[in-house]
């Protein structure tokens, strides 16, 4: 389904972080679940979604890729980047250019981030 130049993500889509982690060749072996459901709680479509563990100085690649996250939709993301880190910074970029940043989100103990 397309809307304008953006492809919409359905609520059931799962994004595999292993594809964006680049250097990650295997999951962290500590047994912790790093899956987080990202909910778009804004009235605007999220066009880009980034997450990087706090030890990194730059954002990793956009996990949405060519897709977007419409208002009210959600996506489950595995943030395991093989670093065994639990603290991540998240950034959502809305279609109007607004950036929403959440610092030091614990992906090992929290399972949902609502962008708002």
Secondary structure as GFF3:
##gff-version 3
##sequence-region A 1 116
A	DSSP	beta_strand	2	3	.	.	.	ID=ss1
A	DSSP	beta_strand	6	8	.	.	.	ID=ss2
A	DSSP	beta_strand	14	15	.	.	.	ID=ss3
A	DSSP	three_ten_helix	17	19	.	.	.	ID=ss4
A	DSSP	beta_strand	35	40	.	.	.	ID=ss5
A	DSSP	beta_strand	46	53	.	.	.	ID=ss6
A	DSSP	beta_strand	67	68	.	.	.	ID=ss7
A	DSSP	beta_strand	74	78	.	.	.	ID=ss8
A	DSSP	beta_strand	87	94	.	.	.	ID=ss9
A	DSSP	beta_strand	99	106	.	.	.	ID=ss10
A	DSSP	beta_strand	112	115	.	.	.	ID=ss11
###
